[in-house]
């Protein structure tokens, strides 16, 4: 059974995870290979490599695999954004606004793009859609958690997600992720709906 998408994995683990070979993205690759789900793995330890993975390599991946991308971002995360390998010691991070700038051209090229946030508090990436301009929303949807998550739980949950998606079994995707990982706050946020809710809240505030 083939998939009508390919998984574009961009991973930026901590230095200790690299040393110990504890990388969620690499573990996920093994499952995707068995399931015959097309994927392209990208290890991006700094902004330069992250930019290449999110620009040139995503175009190359779509052409060679002949499918649109589904983004899988595996990195340390917080409510403010994600953190690359070389940002860990200094406490820097890629903010949601900065991540939007990386993803928006992908959306413009391929249409509504799904983003799987394999990071702690990844569902906060919905803030990329909390903007006044619907045409600038960079995501079709995102999947993630609002709390910290362990690497084994993330790998297992997203393996289930991609397998169900490959089969076209979409109604219970989130429930299946929760059941497999025992992490009960996985959720999906849709870019268009999030943007509409955000502008509605702004208008309501003006009406008070």
C-alpha positions in Angstrom: 0.0 0.0 0.0 1.6 3.3 -1.1 1.1 6.7 0.5 0.0 9.8 -1.4 2.5 11.8 0.6 6.1 11.6 1.8 7.4 12.4 5.3 10.0 15.1 5.3 11.8 14.6 8.6 13.9 17.4 10.0 15.6 16.5 13.2 17.8 18.5 15.6 18.6 16.5 18.7 20.6 17.5 21.7 24.3 16.8 21.7 23.9 14.0 24.2 21.1 12.4 22.2 23.4 12.4 19.2 26.2 10.9 21.2 24.0 8.1 22.5 22.1 7.5 19.2 18.8 8.5 20.9 17.1 10.1 17.9 13.4 9.9 17.4 13.6 10.8 13.7 16.0 8.0 13.0 13.9 5.5 14.9 10.8 6.7 12.9 12.8 6.1 9.6 13.0 2.4 10.4 9.3 2.1 10.7 8.5 4.2 7.6 10.9 2.0 5.6 9.1 -1.2 6.8 5.7 0.4 6.1 6.8 1.5 2.6 6.0 5.1 3.4 8.3 7.4 1.4 10.5 9.7 3.6 13.5 11.9 3.5 15.6 12.3 6.7 17.4 15.5 7.4 19.8 16.1 10.3 20.0 19.9 10.9 22.1 21.0 13.9 22.2 24.7 13.1 20.2 27.4 11.2 22.1 27.0 8.0 21.4 23.2 7.8 17.8 23.8 9.0 17.3 26.3 6.1 18.7 23.8 3.6 16.5 21.1 4.9 13.4 23.3 4.7 14.1 24.7 1.3 16.3 22.9 -1.3 16.0 19.4 0.2 12.2 19.6 0.4 11.9 20.5 -3.3 14.4 17.7 -4.1 12.5 15.2 -2.0 9.1 16.0 -3.6 10.6 15.6 -7.0 12.5 12.4 -6.4 9.6 10.8 -4.4 6.9 12.2 -6.6 4.7 13.2 -3.7 3.8 16.3 -1.7 5.6 16.7 1.7 4.3 16.2 5.2 6.6 17.9 7.6 7.9 16.1 10.7 9.9 18.3 13.0 11.8 16.5 15.7 13.5 18.9 18.2 13.4 20.2 21.7 10.4 22.5 22.1 8.6 24.9 24.4 5.7 27.2 24.2 7.9 29.7 22.5 9.3 27.6 19.6 11.8 24.9 18.8 15.5 24.6 19.6 18.2 23.4 17.3 21.2 21.4 18.5 23.6 24.3 18.6 21.1 26.6 20.4 20.8 24.4 23.5 23.8 25.8 25.5 22.9 29.4 24.8 19.2 29.0 25.4 18.3 30.4 21.9 15.4 29.0 19.8 13.5 29.4 16.6 10.4 31.3 17.4 7.0 30.4 16.0 7.2 33.5 13.9 10.6 32.5 12.5 9.4 29.0 11.8 6.5 30.5 9.9 9.0 32.1 7.5 10.5 28.7 6.8 7.1 26.9 6.3 5.2 29.6 4.3 7.1 29.1 1.0 6.4 25.3 1.4 2.7 26.0 1.7 2.8 28.4 -1.3 4.5 25.7 -3.4 2.7 22.6 -2.4 -0.6 23.8 -0.9 -1.9 23.3 2.6 0.9 21.5 4.4 0.6 19.2 7.5 3.1 19.6 10.2 3.8 17.0 12.9 5.5 18.5 15.9 7.5 15.8 17.6 8.6 18.1 20.4 7.6 19.1 23.8 4.6 21.5 23.7 4.5 21.2 19.9 0.8 22.1 19.6 1.8 25.6 20.6 2.9 25.9 16.9 -0.7 26.8 16.3 0.5 30.4 17.1 1.8 30.4 13.5 -1.9 30.7 12.5 -2.8 33.3 15.1 -2.4 36.2 12.7 -4.8 38.7 11.2 -4.2 37.7 7.6 -5.7 34.4 6.4 -3.6 34.4 3.2 -0.4 34.3 5.3 -1.2 31.3 7.5 1.6 28.8 6.8 0.0 25.6 7.9 -2.9 23.4 6.8 -2.8 21.6 10.2 -0.4 20.7 13.0 -0.3 17.7 15.4 1.4 17.8 18.7 1.0 17.9 22.5 0.7 20.8 24.9 3.0 19.2 27.5 6.4 17.6 27.5 6.7 14.2 25.8 9.3 11.4 26.0 11.2 10.3 22.9 9.8 6.7 22.9 6.2 7.9 23.2 6.7 10.4 20.4 8.2 7.8 18.1 5.4 5.3 18.8 2.6 7.8 18.5 3.8 9.2 15.1 4.5 5.7 13.7 0.8 5.0 14.4 -0.2 8.3 12.9 1.6 7.8 9.6 0.4 4.2 9.3 -3.2 5.2 9.8 -2.8 8.1 7.4 -1.3 5.7 4.8 -4.4 3.5 5.1 -6.7 6.4 4.8 -8.0 5.7 8.3 -8.3 9.3 9.4 -11.3 9.7 11.7 -9.6 8.2 14.7 -6.0 9.4 14.1 -5.6 11.3 17.3 -7.4 8.7 19.4 -5.0 6.1 18.0 -2.0 8.1 18.9 -3.2 8.6 22.4 -4.0 5.0 22.9 -0.6 3.8 21.5 1.5 6.2 23.5 -0.7 6.7 26.6 -0.2 10.4 26.1 -3.7 11.8 26.3 -3.2 15.4 25.1 -2.2 14.8 21.5 -4.4 17.1 19.4 -4.7 18.5 15.9 -5.1 22.1 15.1 -6.2 23.4 11.7 -4.6 26.6 10.4 -7.7 28.1 8.8 -9.9 27.5 11.9 -7.3 28.7 14.3 -6.9 31.9 12.3 -10.7 32.4 12.2 -10.9 31.9 15.9 -8.1 34.3 16.5 -9.6 37.1 14.5 -13.0 36.4 16.1 -11.4 36.9 19.5 -9.9 40.2 18.4 -13.2 41.5 17.0 -15.0 40.4 20.2 -12.4 42.3 22.3 -13.1 45.5 20.2 -16.9 45.1 20.7 -16.6 45.1 24.5 
